[in-house]
């Protein structure tokens, strides 16, 4: 009798253990299936250029995969693909360090399953993120890693893409224009198509313009004008404007100037910044909630409901408090901006820049600013921002007067496009000038912050 009871008890325990294991496996399988569906949805949304919605799908998918305990090839493949796509979304929205970290994690996951194609793509994406951070030595190394794999796989398409990116993102950025021309030329000769071909033609045209070979530049620039992207056409017209000025063809220069302004306005509309940081924080909060639910799912239903009620109540209170704090901050910021504008509107430089930012017309470009106007602008900036220029020069004494002007314009929140037009320089040249100020004048070459972040913290 005792033997039968012991046997029955053993069978019951075994059955319960089997049910628990099957329930756990089924739950993990469902999570992985939902993660895969979200990933596929994110890829589709990304192809439709709905980056905010795509990012939310990738974040939700990654949160689900973090709760999958099995690490089979399919799971690692899915996790790696999610991370690589999410990194690309971060890079698109200027979250460059997050993008680089995500691509590196993807590389490690692809390595575990010996996925050469995945590693190649992730290395290339690492290069793109590093370039956005201004880390050019690492940019070259990442692209070289991708190119080595592409060569082993004899992937001609990827090799062409990397030729273009090394030429544009590395050699062009460090000022080695002959090498840049060679690499971008190899990309075109390799059979680039579509948008990549437009970018390559634009880049070659700009490179030839930089070395004063305008006759060689024009055919490539004309090819690039066939692009359906306003940003590419804007850069092309800006370069053609510079060529026309060099050739003293003022009529063509004015025509290119107008076309540049029209496409600049279109490009601004095409690239409206999305509130990706909000999505990330909300998804992180959801991930924390999912983690709590996973840790406590073995507890009683009553305890689970109590915890859920407490969490929801706390979250509601937190959201209410945060909304009130945010509303107060917004009101305070609005008042501060109104007061700043009242002071700064007495400056000719400020009002000119503000007009350029609001209405990009030929009339807005008809300005003439004297040294006295600039001195007045810097004085007004010092008044509003508590002696900004004095603090700036005390911290970075190598800055010239023109450098200080750029820093003051940046402090007042004007865009790169507006500042480049105000300084009567090309957008590409302005980007290089900012980089030289940061690396040479400020001696912050190893600082991972952007130029704008450095200025905002002074």
N, C-alpha and C positions, 0 to 999 in steps of 0.2 A: 504493500500500500504506500509506504513512504517512498519507495523507488518510483512508483507511478506518479506521485505528486511532484517529486524532484524532476522527473522527465517532462511532465506537463509544464512546470515552471520554466524549465530550460527552453522549451518550445515557444512559450509566450514571450520570453525575453528575446529569443532569436527573431521572432516575427516582428516584435516592436523595433528591434535594431534595423531589420530589413526595411521596415516602413520609413524609419527616420532617414536612412541612407537614400532610399528611392525619392523621398520628398525633397531632400537636400539636392540631389542630382537634378531632379526635375526643375527645382527652383533655379539652379545655376544655368541649366539649359535654356529655360525661358528668358533669363536675364541676357544670356549671350545672343539669343534669337532677337530680342528687342534691340540690343545694341547693334546688331548687324543691320536690322531694318532702319534704325536711325542713321547709321553710317551711310547706307545707300541713299536715303533721303537727303542727307547732307551733301553728298557728291552731286546729286541732281540739282539741288538748290545752288550749289557753287557754280555749276555750269551755266545756270541762268543768271549769274552775277547777283544773287540774293545772299550777300555775304553774312548779314546779321542772322538770318534764319538758318543758314548753313552752319554757322558757328554754334548756335544753340543746339542743333542736332548733334554735332560732334562732341560737345561738352557733355550732353546727356548720355551719349553712347559710351564715352570714356568713364563716366561715373558708374555706369552699369558694369563695365568690364573690370573696374577696381574691386567689385564684389564677386567676381568669378575666380574661384580658388584653383581650378584646373589650369594647367599651362601647356596644353597641347599645341601642335603646330597651327591649327586653325585659329585658336584663341590668340596666340602670339601674332599671327598674320593680321588678324582683325585689329588688335590693339595697336600694332605698328602703323597700319594704314590710317587709323583714326588720328593718332598723334601727328603723323606727317601732314595730313590735311588740316588739322587744327593749327599746327605751326604756320602753315601758309596763310590761314585766316588772321592769326596774330600779326604776322609780318605785314599783311595788307593794311591793317589798322594801326601800324606804327608801334606795336608792342614787341619791339625787336628782340629784347633779351628773352622774353617768354617764348617767342618764336624759335630762337636758337636752341633753347633748352628742350623744347618739345621735339624739334628735328633730331637732336642728338639722342634723345631717348628712343626715337623711332629707329635710328641707325642701330642701336644696341639690340632692339627687338628683332630687327631684320637679320642681324648677325647670328642670333641664336637659332634661326631656322634656315640659315644659309641662302637667303633670298638676295641674290646679287642685284636684280633689277630694283628691288626696294631700297637696298643700300645705296645704289647709284643715284636714285632720285632724291633720297634723304640727304646725301652728301651735297648734292647740288643745291638743295633748299637751305642747307646750313650756310653755303656760300652766299646765297642771296641775303639771308638774315645778317651775316657778318658784315657784308657790304653796307647794309643799311645802318649798322652801328659804326661804320668808319674803321673797322678792324681789317685793313687791307691785306696784311700778311696772312691772317687766318682765312680771309676770303680766297686767296690764291691756293692755299693748302686744301681747303674743302673742295674747290673746283677741280684741282689736280686729282684728288681721290676719286671723284665722280668720273673724271675723264679716263683714268686708268681702268676702271671697271667697264666703261663704255667701249674702250678699245678691245678689252678681252672678249666682250660679248659681240664685238663688231656691230655695235648699234650706231649706225651712221647718223640717224636723226638726233640722238642725244649728243653725239660728238659735235654736230653742227651747233646745237643749242649752247653747248659749253664753250665752244670757240667764241661765239658771240658774247657770252656773259663774261668770259675772261678778258676779252678785248674791251668791253664796255665798262665792266664793274671793277676791273683791276688796273690794266695798263692805262686806260683813259683817265682814271681817277688819280693815278700817281704821276701823270704827265708824260708817260712814255708813248707819244702819239704814233711813232713809226711801228712799234710792236702792236699797238691797238689796231692800226689800219691793217696790219698783216693778219691778225686773228679774226677780225670782223670780215675781211675779204675771204678767208678760208670758210667761214660760216656761210656766206652767200654762195660761194662756189660749190659748197656741199649740197645745195638744194633747199635752202630755207623757204618756207611758204607762209602765207597769211600774215598775221600780225608780227611774227618774228622777223619776216622779211622786211616789213615796213620799218621796224625798229632798227634793223641792221642798215638799211639804206639811209635813214635819218642819221644814225651814228657815224657812218662813213662820211656823209656830207659835212657834219659838224667837225669831224677830225681833220678833213682836208681844209676846211675854213680856218681851223686853228693854226695850220702850218702855212697859211697864205697861198693855198693852191685852189683858188676860187673856181677855175675852169673845171677842175676835177670834182669839186664839191657839187656843182649845180646839177649834173645828171642824177646823182643819188638823191639829192633833195627833191627833185621833181618826181622821182619814183615814189618817195615817201609820202608825197602829197596825196597819193591815191588811197591812203589809209582812211578808214572810217572812224578813227579815234581822234577826237578834237585835241587831246594832249599832244599827240605826235605832230599834228598839223601846226599847232601853236609853236612848238620848238622849231619846226622847219621854217615857218614864216619869220620867226625871230632871227634865225641865221641868215635867211635871204635879205632881211632888212639890213643886217650888218654888212653883207656883201655889197648891197646897193649903195650904202653910205661910203664904203671904201672905194667904189667905182664912181662916186660922185653923181650917181643917178638918183636925184632927189625925188623925181616923180614916182619911180618904182619903189623907192624907200617908203614914201607916204602910203602907197597902195599896200605894201607888205605890212606896214604898221597897223593899218586898219584891219587887215585880215588877221593879224596877230591878236588884236584886241577882241575881235569877234570869237575866235577860237579859244582864247583865254577864258572868256565868259562861259562858253560851252563846256570847257574842261572843268571849270569850277563846279558847274551843275552836275557833271558826270561823277565827280569824286567827292560828293558830300560825305563828311565824316559821320560814321555810325556810332551809336552808343554801345560799343562792344564791351567796355569795362563793366557796364551795368549787367549785361548778360552773364559775364564771367562770375561776378560776385553772387548773382542769384543762383547760378548753377552750383557754385561752391556751397551755398547754403542748403540747396537741395541734396547735394552729396552728403553733407553732414547729417541731415535728417535721415537719409537712406541708411547711413552707417549705424545710427542709433537704432533704427528699426531692425537692422540685421542682428545687432548685438543682443537685443531684447526679445527676439521673436519666439524664444523657447520659454519665456515667462508666461504667466497666466494672462488670459484675455482681459481680466479686470485691471491688472497692473499695467498692461499695454495701453488700455484705454485711458487710464489715469495719466500716464506719461505723455500720451498723445495730446490730451486736453491741456496739460501743463505747457507742453511745447507750443501748441497753437496759441494759447493765451499769452505766453511770453513773447512769441513772434508778433502777435497783434499789438501788444503794448510797445514792443521795440519799434515796429513800423510806425505807430502813431507818434512816438517820441522822436524818431528819426525824421519823420515828415515835418514836425513842428520845428525841429532844429534846422532842417534844410530850408524851410520857408523863411525862417529868421535870417539865415545866412544869405539867402538870395536877396531879401529886402535890403540887408546891410550892404551887400555888394552893389546892388543897383544904386543906392544912395552914394556910395563911394565913387562909382563910375560917373554918375551925374556931376558930382563935385569935381572930379578929375577933368571931365570934358569942359566944364565951365572955365577952369583955369587954362587948360591946354588949347582951347579954341582961339586964344589970343595969339597963338603961334602960327605963322604962315606955313611952316613945314608940316605941322600937325594937321591943319585944315586941308592942305594939298593932299597929304597921304590919305586922309579920311575920304576925300572926294574920289581918289583913285580906287579905294576899296569899295565904294558904293556904286560908282558909275564909271565904267571903263570906256570913256569916249575920247574922241580927238580933242575936244575942248578941255577935258580934264588933264590931258597931257601937255597942254600949252601953259607950262609954268616956268618961272625963272626965280630961283632961290639964291640969295646972296649969302656970303659968310656971316653977315650980321643976323640974317634969318635963322641960320643954323645955330649960332651962339644963343639966340633967344630961345630956340627950341630946347637946347640942352639946359639952359637956366630954368625953364618951365618944368622940364623933367625932374631936375634936382629939387624943385619946390614941391612937386607932387610926390616924388619917391624918396624924400628925405636924403638929399645930397647924393643921388645915385652915381653921377659921373665922378665925384670925388672919391667915393668908396671904390669905384671901378678902377680908377687910376692908381689908387693906393695899393690895390691888390694886384693889378697887372700894369706896372709902369711902362712896359714896352709898347702899349697901345698908342697909335697915332690919333690925331684929331678926327680923321675920317673913320677910323675904327670905332671911336667913341660915338660918332653919329649913328653907325650901324647898330651899336649896342643900345643906344637910346631909342631908336625906332623899334627894335625888338622888344625892349622893356615896355613900350606902349602898345604892344600886341599886334603890330601890323604884319601882314602875311609876307612870305618870301617874294611872291609876285609883285606886290605893291612896292616893297623895298627895292627890288631890282629895277623897276621902272623909275622910281624916285631917284635912284643913283645913276640912271641912264646907262645901265649895264645889262648884259644878257643874263637870263636866269641861271644857266649853267655856270657862268663866270662868278655869279654871286654865291652859288653853293660852294665853289672852290675857295672863294675869298673868306667865307665863314670858316671853312675848314682850316685855312692858313692862320686865321686869327686864333682859333682854338689851339692848334698844335704848336704854332711858332710864337705868337705874341703872348698867349696865356700860358704856354708850356704845359698844356693839359692833354697831350697826345694819348696818354694811357687812361684818361678819364672816360668812363662809359656813358656819362651824361651827354645829352644833346646840347648844342650851343644855346638853344632857347631855355633849357633847364638851368644851365649855368647862370644865364643872365637873370632868370626869375628869382634865383636864390640870393642875389646880391641886394 
